[in-house]
Amino acid sequence: MEKPIKFSIENKSFVRALKTATRVINRKNAQPILGNVKLSWGDGALMMTSGNSEAFIAQPLQDFVVIEGPASWSVCCSPDMLIRALGEIGDRRLTVTIDQQQMLMHVDYTLTEATGGHFSLPAEGADEYPEPAQVLPIGDAQPTEFLLPASWLLKEVVNARASVGNDDLRPVMNNVCLDADQEGLNLVATDGHTLYTTRYEWGMGNPDGPFIRTGEPRKVLLDKQILGALSDAFRQDGDITIRSNGHLVALTAQGGIMVTCVCCETKYPNWRSVIPSKEVMPYEVTIEARALIAALRRVSPFSDDSSNLVRLTFDGNRLTLVADDVDFSRTASEDVLLLSNSLPKPLTVGLKNSWFTAMLQVAAKTDNVILRVADPSRPVLIHPEDRNDATTALVMPMLLNG
């Protein structure tokens, strides 16, 4: 007769791990068991694993004590039922008992000295649960491996999501690209209408050696399905080790948490060629970011619902924003003061408000932003006023009639 499995765990950390786990669980799975999380014990670690056919999260649980059970075990259960049941218990300690004969999970908790509760739910064996794939060498080629500060990566992935595509015909656009070289990397996202890029500088003079620790320079693609999971899975402190062989990417943090995902193997676009040079777009205007974003929010409700077009006219020390919808006889305009303007004559460009506002928000890392412009047919580039910040946001123009 198999021993019952029994452990205690702090409720909040357990629920937090369950919610993180659901980030990569699909509603429909080719393997029904992937609708569950797997709990496993071995080598002194209590692990929770979740995933789908392309991505997995393996996270060591915290604040637990194993009370009894075999030396190693694994079992699957539904995260949705547990989250609903535990969501209102608060900061309490749980006692979890798994009956391997009847395949039931029993959860007991104490609310006060005199009150508590208990519930049970089905469990199932984990023999059919697939193991996350490992990033291995391909032939003689070693996987590319490098480290990034968690705080930098998590912040910039959030910024880049504004430009990640949602295109089934061009799935490569649905990724954030980490374009790594020996001195650092460029983080890039584009959907064909907007582009966001920034750079992390490591520098060849770093005492820890070159940025890429093993393997060759590579474009590592992070699919949008795991982007939302990263902020849940990783803390802001410490470093994240990224390892990829071109087919699979694994992100690992101190403490053993790991996120793995199958890479899109389509070649990422030459994003550098999309950004016009200063010779092509020599003119710059400087403007207060918050004032511009607020003005856009005030005039944009009056734009055409189908195009969301806003016209921007740069003239002297003013930027005039105009939005209108002739079919419904509505119009709005507002002037915003420019802090500087190198344009030799007035210029009007048309931009989709939602694209422009989103790019302003992610590029405004300083109080003021620099807009680089040339003519109505070229994109608008947005930079922080700090020239040492490599962030660039790009918005493609819209056709102006008349």
C-alpha positions as CSV (number, residue, x, y, z in Angstrom):
1,M,0.0,0.0,0.0
2,E,1.4,3.3,-1.1
3,K,2.1,5.9,1.6
4,P,-0.1,9.0,1.5
5,I,1.6,12.2,0.4
6,K,1.4,15.0,3.0
7,F,2.9,18.5,3.0
8,S,2.1,21.9,4.4
9,I,2.5,25.2,2.4
10,E,1.7,28.9,2.8
11,N,-1.5,29.6,0.9
12,K,-0.5,32.8,-0.8
13,S,2.7,31.5,-2.3
14,F,0.8,28.3,-3.5
15,V,-1.9,30.4,-5.2
16,R,0.7,32.7,-6.8
17,A,2.5,29.7,-8.3
18,L,-0.8,28.3,-9.5
19,K,-1.7,31.5,-11.3
20,T,1.7,31.7,-12.9
21,A,1.3,28.1,-14.0
22,T,-2.0,28.9,-15.8
23,R,-0.2,31.4,-18.1
24,V,0.9,28.5,-20.3
25,I,-2.1,26.2,-20.0
26,N,-4.4,26.2,-23.0
27,R,-8.1,25.7,-22.8
28,K,-7.9,22.9,-25.4
29,N,-4.9,20.5,-25.5
30,A,-4.1,17.6,-27.8
31,Q,-3.0,15.8,-24.5
32,P,-5.8,16.3,-22.0
33,I,-3.3,15.9,-19.1
34,L,-1.7,19.3,-20.1
35,G,-4.9,20.9,-18.7
36,N,-3.4,20.1,-15.2
37,V,-0.4,21.2,-13.2
38,K,2.1,18.5,-12.1
39,L,3.3,18.6,-8.5
40,S,6.5,16.5,-7.9
41,W,8.8,15.9,-5.0
42,G,12.4,14.8,-5.3
43,D,16.0,15.8,-4.3
44,G,14.6,18.2,-1.6
45,A,12.5,20.3,-4.1
46,L,8.8,20.5,-4.4
47,M,8.2,21.5,-8.1
48,M,5.1,22.7,-10.0
49,T,5.2,22.2,-13.8
50,S,2.7,23.4,-16.3
51,G,2.7,23.8,-20.1
52,N,1.3,23.1,-23.5
53,S,2.7,21.6,-26.7
54,E,5.2,24.5,-27.1
55,A,5.9,26.2,-23.7
56,F,6.5,25.0,-20.1
57,I,7.0,26.6,-16.7
58,A,8.8,24.7,-14.0
59,Q,8.8,26.5,-10.7
60,P,10.1,25.3,-7.3
61,L,7.5,26.0,-4.6
62,Q,8.5,28.0,-1.5
63,D,7.3,28.0,2.1
64,F,6.6,24.3,2.3
65,V,7.3,21.5,4.7
66,V,7.0,17.8,3.6
67,I,5.4,15.9,6.5
68,E,5.3,12.4,5.1
69,G,5.4,10.4,1.8
70,P,7.7,8.4,-0.4
71,A,11.2,9.6,-1.3
72,S,9.9,10.9,-4.7
73,W,6.5,11.3,-6.2
74,S,4.5,13.2,-8.8
75,V,0.8,13.9,-9.2
76,C,-1.4,16.1,-11.4
77,C,-4.4,18.2,-10.5
78,S,-6.6,21.0,-11.9
79,P,-5.2,24.5,-11.1
80,D,-8.5,26.3,-11.8
81,M,-10.4,24.5,-9.1
82,L,-7.6,25.1,-6.6
83,I,-7.4,28.8,-7.4
84,R,-11.1,29.2,-6.9
85,A,-11.1,27.3,-3.7
86,L,-8.0,28.9,-2.2
87,G,-8.5,32.5,-3.4
88,E,-10.5,33.6,-0.4
89,I,-8.5,31.9,2.3
90,G,-5.9,34.6,2.5
91,D,-2.6,34.3,4.4
92,R,-3.1,30.9,6.0
93,R,-1.2,27.7,6.0
94,L,-2.5,24.7,4.2
95,T,-2.1,21.0,4.9
96,V,-2.3,19.0,1.6
97,T,-2.8,15.3,1.7
98,I,-2.8,13.2,-1.5
99,D,-4.4,9.8,-1.3
100,Q,-2.7,7.7,-4.0
101,Q,-5.1,4.9,-3.7
102,Q,-8.3,6.9,-4.3
103,M,-6.4,9.6,-6.3
104,L,-7.9,12.5,-4.2
105,M,-6.2,15.6,-3.0
106,H,-7.4,16.7,0.5
107,V,-6.7,20.3,1.6
108,D,-7.2,21.4,5.2
109,Y,-6.8,25.0,6.6
110,T,-7.3,26.9,9.8
111,L,-9.0,30.3,9.9
112,T,-9.1,30.9,13.6
113,E,-8.4,28.9,16.7
114,A,-11.9,27.6,16.6
115,T,-12.7,27.4,12.8
116,G,-11.2,26.0,9.7
117,G,-12.2,24.2,6.6
118,H,-11.5,21.2,4.3
119,F,-12.1,20.3,0.7
120,S,-11.2,17.5,-1.7
121,L,-10.7,17.3,-5.4
122,P,-9.6,14.6,-7.9
123,A,-6.0,14.0,-8.7
124,E,-4.4,11.8,-11.3
125,G,-1.1,10.1,-12.0
126,A,1.6,12.0,-13.8
127,D,3.1,9.1,-15.8
128,E,1.7,10.6,-19.1
129,Y,2.7,14.2,-18.3
130,P,5.5,15.2,-20.8
131,E,8.8,16.4,-19.6
132,P,9.9,19.9,-20.8
133,A,12.5,19.6,-23.5
134,Q,16.1,20.6,-22.8
135,V,18.3,23.1,-24.8
136,L,21.0,20.8,-26.2
137,P,23.8,21.2,-28.7
138,I,22.9,20.6,-32.3
139,G,25.8,18.7,-33.9
140,D,29.0,20.6,-33.0
141,A,27.2,23.9,-32.4
142,Q,26.8,24.8,-28.7
143,P,23.7,26.7,-27.6
144,T,24.0,30.4,-27.3
145,E,23.9,31.4,-23.6
146,F,24.0,34.9,-22.0
147,L,22.8,36.6,-18.8
148,L,20.5,39.6,-18.4
149,P,19.4,41.5,-15.3
150,A,15.9,40.4,-14.5
151,S,14.8,44.0,-13.8
152,W,15.9,45.2,-17.3
153,L,14.5,42.2,-19.2
154,L,11.1,42.2,-17.5
155,K,10.6,46.0,-17.9
156,E,11.7,46.0,-21.6
157,V,9.5,43.0,-22.5
158,V,6.5,44.9,-21.1
159,N,7.5,47.9,-23.3
160,A,8.0,45.7,-26.4
161,R,4.6,44.0,-26.1
162,A,3.1,47.2,-27.6
163,S,4.7,46.3,-30.9
164,V,4.4,42.5,-30.9
165,G,2.3,41.3,-33.8
166,N,-0.8,39.1,-33.8
167,D,-0.5,37.7,-37.3
168,D,-1.2,34.1,-38.1
169,L,0.2,34.6,-41.6
170,R,3.5,36.0,-40.3
171,P,4.1,34.2,-37.0
172,V,7.7,35.5,-36.7
173,M,6.2,38.9,-36.0
174,N,4.5,37.5,-32.9
175,N,7.8,37.4,-31.1
176,V,10.2,39.6,-29.2
177,C,13.7,39.3,-30.7
178,L,16.8,39.3,-28.5
179,D,19.5,40.1,-31.1
180,A,22.6,39.2,-29.2
181,D,26.3,40.0,-30.0
182,Q,29.5,39.9,-27.9
183,E,28.9,43.3,-26.4
184,G,25.2,43.1,-25.5
185,L,21.9,42.8,-27.3
186,N,19.2,44.7,-29.0
187,L,15.7,43.9,-27.9
188,V,13.3,44.3,-30.8
189,A,9.6,44.0,-31.5
190,T,7.6,45.0,-34.6
191,D,4.2,44.3,-36.1
192,G,4.9,46.0,-39.4
193,H,3.2,49.2,-38.3
194,T,5.2,50.1,-35.3
195,L,8.7,49.1,-34.0
196,Y,10.3,49.2,-30.6
197,T,14.0,48.6,-29.9
198,T,16.4,49.3,-27.1
199,R,19.9,48.0,-26.2
200,Y,21.5,46.4,-23.2
201,E,25.2,47.1,-23.2
202,W,27.6,44.6,-21.6
203,G,30.9,45.8,-23.1
204,M,34.0,43.8,-24.0
205,G,35.8,45.3,-21.1
206,N,33.5,43.6,-18.6
207,P,35.6,41.5,-16.1
208,D,33.2,38.5,-16.6
209,G,34.3,38.3,-20.3
210,P,32.2,38.6,-23.4
211,F,28.4,38.9,-23.2
212,I,27.8,35.6,-25.0
213,R,29.2,32.9,-22.7
214,T,28.8,30.0,-25.0
215,G,27.8,29.6,-28.7
216,E,27.6,32.3,-31.4
217,P,25.7,35.6,-31.8
218,R,22.1,34.7,-32.4
219,K,18.6,36.2,-32.7
220,V,16.7,34.5,-29.8
221,L,12.9,34.7,-30.3
222,L,10.5,34.9,-27.4
223,D,7.0,34.0,-28.5
224,K,4.1,36.2,-27.2
225,Q,2.5,33.3,-25.4
226,I,5.3,33.4,-22.8
227,L,5.7,37.1,-22.5
228,G,2.9,37.5,-20.0
229,A,4.3,34.6,-18.0
230,L,7.7,36.1,-17.5
231,S,6.7,38.9,-15.1
232,D,4.7,36.4,-13.1
233,A,7.5,33.7,-13.1
234,F,10.5,35.9,-12.4
235,R,11.3,38.4,-9.7
236,Q,12.9,41.8,-10.5
237,D,16.1,41.0,-8.6
238,G,19.0,38.8,-9.8
239,D,19.9,37.7,-13.3
240,I,18.1,35.5,-15.9
241,T,20.2,33.0,-17.9
242,I,18.9,32.7,-21.5
243,R,20.0,29.7,-23.5
244,S,18.9,28.8,-27.0
245,N,19.9,26.4,-29.8
246,G,17.6,28.1,-32.4
247,H,14.8,25.5,-31.9
248,L,14.2,25.9,-28.2
249,V,14.9,28.7,-25.7
250,A,15.1,28.4,-21.9
251,L,15.1,31.2,-19.4
252,T,16.3,30.3,-15.9
253,A,16.6,32.3,-12.7
254,Q,18.3,31.8,-9.4
255,G,16.2,29.4,-7.3
256,G,15.6,27.0,-10.2
257,I,12.5,28.5,-11.9
258,M,12.6,27.8,-15.7
259,V,10.5,28.9,-18.6
260,T,11.0,27.0,-21.9
261,C,9.5,27.7,-25.3
262,V,9.8,26.4,-28.8
263,C,11.3,29.0,-31.1
264,C,9.8,30.2,-34.3
265,E,12.3,29.1,-36.9
266,T,11.3,31.7,-39.5
267,K,14.0,34.2,-40.0
268,Y,13.4,37.5,-38.2
269,P,13.1,40.6,-40.4
270,N,16.1,42.8,-40.9
271,W,14.8,45.4,-38.4
272,R,17.8,47.7,-38.7
273,S,16.9,48.4,-42.4
274,V,13.5,49.7,-41.3
275,I,14.9,52.5,-39.2
276,P,15.9,55.5,-41.4
277,S,19.3,57.1,-40.8
278,K,19.8,60.6,-39.6
279,E,20.9,61.5,-43.1
280,V,17.5,60.5,-44.4
281,M,15.6,62.0,-41.5
282,P,17.7,65.0,-40.3
283,Y,15.0,67.0,-38.5
284,E,14.2,66.8,-34.8
285,V,11.6,68.3,-32.5
286,T,11.6,68.1,-28.7
287,I,8.4,68.0,-26.8
288,E,7.1,67.2,-23.3
289,A,5.9,63.6,-23.4
290,R,3.1,63.8,-20.9
291,A,1.7,67.0,-22.5
292,L,1.6,65.3,-25.9
293,I,0.0,62.1,-24.7
294,A,-2.6,64.1,-22.8
295,A,-3.4,66.2,-25.8
296,L,-3.7,63.1,-28.0
297,R,-6.2,61.5,-25.5
298,R,-8.3,64.7,-25.7
299,V,-8.5,65.0,-29.5
300,S,-8.5,61.3,-30.5
301,P,-12.2,60.6,-29.6
302,F,-13.1,62.9,-32.5
303,S,-11.2,60.9,-35.1
304,D,-12.7,58.7,-37.7
305,D,-13.6,55.4,-36.0
306,S,-12.2,53.3,-38.9
307,S,-8.8,55.1,-39.3
308,N,-8.2,56.7,-35.9
309,L,-6.2,59.2,-37.9
310,V,-4.6,62.3,-36.2
311,R,-2.9,65.0,-38.2
312,L,0.3,66.5,-36.7
313,T,1.4,69.9,-38.0
314,F,4.9,71.1,-36.8
315,D,5.1,74.8,-37.3
316,G,7.6,77.0,-35.4
317,N,7.3,76.4,-31.7
318,R,3.9,74.7,-31.9
319,L,2.6,71.2,-32.7
320,T,-1.1,71.3,-33.8
321,L,-3.0,68.0,-33.4
322,V,-6.2,67.7,-35.5
323,A,-8.7,64.8,-35.4
324,D,-12.0,64.8,-37.3
325,D,-14.8,62.7,-38.7
326,V,-16.6,64.4,-41.6
327,D,-19.3,61.8,-41.7
328,F,-20.5,62.7,-38.2
329,S,-19.5,66.4,-38.3
330,R,-17.1,66.2,-35.4
331,T,-13.7,67.8,-35.1
332,A,-11.1,68.7,-32.5
333,S,-7.7,70.4,-32.5
334,E,-5.2,71.3,-29.8
335,D,-1.8,73.1,-29.8
336,V,1.2,71.7,-27.8
337,L,4.3,73.8,-27.3
338,L,7.6,72.5,-28.8
339,L,10.7,72.8,-26.8
340,S,12.8,72.8,-29.9
341,N,12.2,72.5,-33.7
342,S,14.9,72.1,-36.4
343,L,12.4,71.8,-39.3
344,P,13.0,74.5,-41.9
345,K,9.3,74.9,-42.8
346,P,5.9,73.6,-41.6
347,L,5.3,69.9,-41.9
348,T,2.1,67.9,-41.6
349,V,2.1,64.1,-41.1
350,G,-0.7,61.6,-40.4
351,L,-0.5,58.9,-37.8
352,K,-2.9,56.4,-36.3
353,N,-3.5,57.7,-32.8
354,S,-3.5,54.3,-31.1
355,W,-0.1,53.4,-32.6
356,F,1.4,56.8,-31.9
357,T,0.2,57.0,-28.3
358,A,1.4,53.4,-27.5
359,M,4.9,54.2,-28.8
360,L,5.1,57.4,-27.0
361,Q,4.2,55.7,-23.7
362,V,7.0,53.1,-24.1
363,A,9.6,55.5,-25.4
364,A,9.0,58.3,-22.9
365,K,11.8,57.2,-20.5
366,T,12.6,60.9,-19.9
367,D,10.3,63.9,-19.3
368,N,10.8,65.1,-22.8
369,V,11.0,63.0,-26.1
370,I,12.7,63.7,-29.4
371,L,10.6,63.2,-32.6
372,R,12.6,62.7,-35.8
373,V,10.7,63.5,-38.9
374,A,11.3,64.2,-42.6
375,D,8.2,64.2,-44.8
376,P,4.6,62.8,-44.8
377,S,5.7,59.6,-46.4
378,R,8.3,58.6,-43.9
379,P,7.9,57.1,-40.4
380,V,8.1,59.1,-37.2
381,L,10.9,58.1,-34.8
382,I,10.6,58.6,-31.1
383,H,13.6,58.8,-28.7
384,P,14.1,59.7,-25.1
385,E,15.8,63.0,-24.6
386,D,18.7,61.2,-23.0
387,R,21.1,60.6,-25.9
388,N,22.7,57.7,-24.0
389,D,19.5,55.8,-24.1
390,A,19.4,53.6,-27.2
391,T,15.6,53.3,-27.2
392,T,13.9,53.9,-30.5
393,A,10.1,53.7,-31.3
394,L,8.9,53.9,-34.8
395,V,5.4,54.6,-36.1
396,M,4.5,54.2,-39.8
397,P,2.6,57.2,-41.4
398,M,-0.9,57.1,-42.8
399,L,-2.0,58.7,-46.1
400,L,-3.3,62.2,-45.9
401,N,-6.0,63.3,-48.4
402,G,-5.7,66.7,-49.8
